[in-house]
């Protein structure tokens, strides 16, 4: 992302301090891009197009009405004039985490469509007697398993979205265990999408990794995106497991 081609505002994580400089809260600050500079640091193998460069702020004043307390947002205590709108009652962390895996599910689904289209052209399997890959039992099983993994990911994502919407519509903030389960659902979407992609790469073969092949780009983007800290499937499982076992101490405030 370059200056002049980005959004007009940035949402930045900032410490909130008292008069002595001691941190008393963690905030999200809304700052005009006109007051910020972008440092070109985005050199990665996947998710290259996100524009996640370094934002530099020097002597920027942010008024209180443009700062949101993150702990209050997590607990659904953020002030809003839009109390009659369901969207504004949606649980903060479940929404933030769920939107991260929507594209990951799409990448896996897109990869399946690419491989099916390639197979439909009648290509064979190199160094075998299969003139058509679709006739091979291994191809049939791998495609079926990949499609089922994608279906599983979609079902978990749909359930999480339904939980968020139902809680918001009820006017009650989503309870902790359901929020923990959404974090788990998010992790499941990521792992199932990655597993499906692995099978599809196996079906497509070594040619998948040619630079002109769109499958390798989807693979790189999925591998990078599914490693986002808020998606982390192992941490998600720990969060949900602790909730189910009534362990009070959690591993993150982002639930």
Secondary structure, DSSP 8 states (H G I E B T S, - for coil): --TTSS-SEEEEEEEEE-TTS-EEEEEEEEEEGGG-EEE-----SS-GGG---EEE-SS----GGGEEEHHHHHTT----S-TT-GGGGS-HHHHHHHHHHHHHHHHHHHHHHHHHHHHHTT---TTSS-SSGGG-HHHHHHHHHHHHHHHHHHHHHHHHHHHHHHHHHHTS---HHHHHHHHHHHHHHHHHHHHHHHHHHHHH-GGGGSTT-HHHHHHHHHHHHTT-TTT-HHHHHHHHHHHHTT----S-S--
